[in-house]
Structures are given as C-alpha cells and as structure tokens.
Amino acid sequence: MILTSSMPQARAVAFDIDWESLNSLRYAFPDWEIRAVDRATASSIDHEWDPDAADLLVVGAREEIVETLSLCRALRSQVGRAHTPLIVLIASAQESLVRAALEAGASGCLRLPVDSKELVAALRRLREGNRPGRHTRDVHPAKVDDAWRDDGGEA
C-alpha cells in the first residue's frame, strides 16, 4: 500500500527574478513547487494569470520601478492574496524602493544577491507576524506597545 500525504505541496510563485535568485529560492525550499513567471505586468496578472494558491510570492524589482509597484498592488488586490507573504528583491542601487514597495503591498524586501538562508529567515519572520519591536522603517509600526522598549526619556 502506498501512503500519500493529504497536505498539498507548498508553492511559491516568482515574478521576473534572475536565474541566481531562482536557484536560491529552489535551494531554500527544496520540497516546494516553484513557479517562475517572466514579464508579468499588473494587467497580465488581472487578465491572464490563474491565481492558484501560493504560500509565497517573490517579485524581482525592475529598472522601471512603476511596473514593480503596479505588480505588487495587482497581486495584493487578488482574492485570497491579502495575507500571502510577498517579498520584493531589490538591487543595492534601488534602496529607495523599499518604502514604496512596502506601501504597495510587499511584506518585505531583500537585497540582491539573495541567499537561500535569507529567504527562509524572511519567510519565518513574516509568518510570525507583527510582534512588538519588529517593524520596518516605521512603515508598519508595531501594533502593541513593547514593555521592554525604552522611550528615550530620563533615566
């Protein structure tokens, strides 16, 4: 008798990421189904893409930043995608994109070249949720006060 798992295979969808990052993604999550989508746009997502369940979305930042942000917004606007972790991969020269990407719906950003350990750690942090003291550049502040955080007043 052959036993099969009743749990579906975890799945990541990578949009316009480079070959090296795709390999890091596959190495980070070896048991996952990784689907690569090239030249995705907000309109192609709205009209042509079948939004099967995904456990992780990864978007490679493009030279044209507006396209990257539009893609993030389109992915977030899809039914069932509101809480799917969405990571944007950015080049060092695109540091200014971080705040805009977070405001467009990204859960977090990682700098290229991305390492498999960074991907695993980022997903772990995103799944843990918003904990006191864990936020990024004041874009997503902690939802509750952290009793251990010093307010900077007199000692």
Secondary structure, DSSP 8 states (H G I E B T S, - for coil): -----SS---EEEEES--HHHHHHHHHHSTTSEEEEE-S--HHHHHHT------SEEEEE--SSHHHHHHHHHHHHHSTT-TTS-EEEEE-GGGTTHHHHHHHTT-SEEEESS--HHHHHHHHHHHHH---TT--STTTS--SS--TTS--S---
